[in-house]
Amino acid sequence: MKLLHLTNSKNLGSITKHGLLPSFIGLDSHWEKFRNYLQQRYCVYLWSAETYKNDKFIRDMVYTKMFIHPRNKIFWQRENELEKNGLDIYDDENYLDFKKFGDKLFGGNSEEYLLLEIDSEDVDLEGSWKHVQEPHDDKYGTITIMDDNYAHNDKEIYISGASINFKNINVVEEVLVNKYKSDKLGFTFRKN
């Protein structure tokens, strides 16, 4: 089976030199699911190249990187600040209301991503899980007001706690992303 991973093109130099390295699992809910399978709180997220929704999952992942990840980072920074100052992180007055953020996307006006393909025989897989990315109405949730076009509830992801050597990786597609003033995304796909 072939596996896919999406990365910003800025990471290619590091991946060429060091391989695809596991990254920190920021979401506690993901860590709770994976902790029995991993030695540390780091993994590489992958999905099957054999799915018929690859273009959709690529778009969803780019959206995640420009909408959800920045909000998660803001949330963690706020949580750390509250804890450092001895404040109750669960107090309504201290929590961030993500509805006030609206549907703003972060990142530059244009980004380039690379779709990497890896043979599953070259990866130490720890298991698979269904990934859900759907909007909800919780003002404290970082996916509040997310665009429905980038939602899914059927993406099977695989995780690996080990680095993946670059010699086992093929760059199979470039994904050019334009962010418009309206905070909408435009995509151009180029096969390699």
LINBELRA-V261350 format. One record per residue. N is the residue number from 1. D_CENTER is the distance of its C-alpha to the mean C-alpha in whole Angstrom. Layout:
BEGIN
n & d_center
N & D_CENTER
N & D_CENTER
END
This chain:
BEGIN
n & d_center
1 & 22
2 & 19
3 & 16
4 & 13
5 & 10
6 & 9
7 & 9
8 & 11
9 & 15
10 & 16
11 & 14
12 & 17
13 & 20
14 & 18
15 & 17
16 & 21
17 & 22
18 & 20
19 & 18
20 & 15
21 & 14
22 & 13
23 & 10
24 & 11
25 & 10
26 & 10
27 & 10
28 & 14
29 & 14
30 & 12
31 & 14
32 & 17
33 & 16
34 & 16
35 & 18
36 & 21
37 & 20
38 & 18
39 & 21
40 & 18
41 & 15
42 & 13
43 & 12
44 & 10
45 & 8
46 & 10
47 & 12
48 & 15
49 & 17
50 & 20
51 & 18
52 & 20
53 & 16
54 & 15
55 & 15
56 & 14
57 & 11
58 & 10
59 & 11
60 & 9
61 & 6
62 & 8
63 & 9
64 & 5
65 & 6
66 & 9
67 & 10
68 & 8
69 & 7
70 & 10
71 & 12
72 & 11
73 & 12
74 & 15
75 & 16
76 & 16
77 & 18
78 & 20
79 & 20
80 & 21
81 & 24
82 & 25
83 & 26
84 & 27
85 & 30
86 & 31
87 & 30
88 & 28
89 & 25
90 & 26
91 & 28
92 & 28
93 & 29
94 & 26
95 & 23
96 & 21
97 & 22
98 & 19
99 & 21
100 & 23
101 & 19
102 & 20
103 & 17
104 & 17
105 & 14
106 & 14
107 & 14
108 & 17
109 & 19
110 & 18
111 & 15
112 & 15
113 & 12
114 & 14
115 & 13
116 & 14
117 & 17
118 & 18
119 & 21
120 & 20
121 & 23
122 & 22
123 & 19
124 & 20
125 & 18
126 & 18
127 & 18
128 & 16
129 & 15
130 & 14
131 & 11
132 & 12
133 & 10
134 & 14
135 & 15
136 & 18
137 & 21
138 & 20
139 & 21
140 & 19
141 & 16
142 & 13
143 & 13
144 & 16
145 & 17
146 & 14
147 & 16
148 & 17
149 & 16
150 & 12
151 & 13
152 & 13
153 & 15
154 & 15
155 & 12
156 & 14
157 & 11
158 & 13
159 & 13
160 & 15
161 & 16
162 & 18
163 & 17
164 & 18
165 & 21
166 & 20
167 & 24
168 & 22
169 & 19
170 & 20
171 & 18
172 & 19
173 & 18
174 & 17
175 & 15
176 & 17
177 & 15
178 & 18
179 & 18
180 & 21
181 & 23
182 & 22
183 & 19
184 & 18
185 & 16
186 & 18
187 & 17
188 & 19
189 & 19
190 & 21
191 & 22
192 & 23
END
